[in-house]
Amino acid sequence: QFTKDGFYDKGWYETLAGMKLTAEFMDTRAAKQYSGEKDLLTIVYRTNKENNAFIVNLNASMIYHEILNKLNRNDDMYVVSSAGSVLFHSAAGSLHQPGGRFVPGSAEIVGTTGSYKTEMDDGDKLISHSVSRLLGWTFINVSDMKALSKSTSSIRQTIFLTALLLILITLTLV
């Protein structure tokens, strides 16, 4: 327990003062630590007792690498706030930046669900996006179209070979 003025990191003061709900997720932010700064996702939980709150700071890069990245290691994933800034990504330099800087057309997709194809640096990409209404976050997945085409081609070839094999076995039995 600390007094309010006893914290190094004072980035959550404004959120606490303006809270109407009992809990609020802040956007990721560079928070002052004992030594340096760290990118954190802060959850502010106000208790029923006046002037008391729980402040939970979660390491943004650890959340990305230990949870989000494990969902799909092959694709590039961005988590964007309702304001359009990047909350989670593998590159720390892209945090707190507008999502449109990294994914073309992402400014228009914040808060929506769907997919579209676009041209990026190294070829065609499939951009899939889904929104979490509870958190207000949009999850954006960037997939390489060449890899998707190769996978589809491989599946098609497997189906064709299996069908051919079944026809040959049927003819042999007849």
Buried (B, 14 or more C-beta within 10 A) or exposed (E): EEEEEEBEBEBBBEBBEEBEEEEBBBBBBBBBEEEEEBBBBBBBBBEEEEEEBEBEBEBBBEBBEEEBBEEEEEBBBBBBBBEBBBBBBEEEEBBBBBBBEBBBEBEEBBBEEEEEEBEBEEEBBBBBBBBEEEEBBBBBBBBBBEEBEEEEEEEEEEEEEEEEEEEEEEEEEE
